[in-house]
Amino acid sequence: MQKDHLEILLEDIRSKFDLVLEGHESLRAEIRDTRSELNEKIEHNSFLINVLNEKIDSVAADLAAHRTDTEAHHGVYRVKESI
């Protein structure tokens, strides 16, 4: 009788342990998926930031060229610094 009782307890413990392992694996899979999604978003945002930086550099170059051209025409145009 005691051996049967012990076997029943061990089977119950084993089934609960299997549930814990299953839950743990499910959480690990969810963490992996979330990490993958976040990496994709970070890569996309990095790309957008690089594109924006290029556009800002282009606008700055255009503005510098315009200012140089404007300052070259002393009698016609004047650049005023506002403070």
C-alpha positions in Angstrom: 0.0 0.0 0.0 2.8 2.4 0.9 4.6 1.8 -2.4 1.4 2.5 -4.4 0.9 5.7 -2.5 4.5 6.8 -3.1 4.1 6.1 -6.9 0.9 8.1 -7.0 2.7 11.1 -5.3 5.7 10.8 -7.6 3.4 10.8 -10.7 1.6 13.9 -9.3 4.9 15.7 -8.7 6.1 14.7 -12.2 3.0 16.0 -13.9 3.3 19.3 -11.9 6.9 19.6 -12.8 6.1 19.0 -16.5 3.6 21.9 -16.3 6.2 24.2 -14.8 8.6 23.2 -17.6 6.0 23.8 -20.3 5.2 27.2 -18.8 8.9 28.1 -18.7 9.4 27.1 -22.3 6.3 29.1 -23.3 7.7 32.2 -21.6 11.1 31.7 -23.2 9.5 31.5 -26.7 7.5 34.7 -26.0 10.7 36.5 -24.8 12.6 35.4 -28.0 9.7 36.6 -30.2 9.6 40.0 -28.4 13.4 40.4 -28.6 13.2 39.6 -32.4 10.4 42.2 -32.9 12.3 44.8 -30.9 15.5 44.2 -32.9 13.6 44.7 -36.1 12.1 48.0 -34.8 15.5 49.2 -33.7 17.0 48.4 -37.1 14.1 50.2 -38.8 14.4 53.3 -36.6 18.2 53.3 -37.1 17.6 53.3 -40.8 15.1 56.2 -40.5 17.5 58.2 -38.4 20.3 57.7 -40.9 18.0 58.9 -43.7 17.0 61.9 -41.6 20.6 62.8 -40.9 21.4 62.7 -44.6 18.5 65.0 -45.3 19.6 67.4 -42.6 23.1 67.4 -43.9 21.7 68.1 -47.4 19.6 71.0 -46.1 22.6 72.4 -44.2 24.7 72.3 -47.3 22.0 74.0 -49.4 21.6 76.7 -46.8 25.4 77.3 -46.6 25.5 77.5 -50.4 22.6 79.9 -50.4 24.1 82.1 -47.7 27.5 82.2 -49.6 25.7 83.2 -52.7 23.7 85.8 -50.9 26.8 87.3 -49.2 28.5 87.5 -52.6 25.9 90.1 -53.7 26.8 92.8 -51.2 24.9 95.6 -52.8 21.7 93.7 -53.5 21.2 91.2 -50.6 22.3 91.4 -47.0 22.3 88.6 -44.4 21.3 89.8 -40.9 22.1 87.8 -37.8 19.2 88.0 -35.3 20.0 87.6 -31.6 
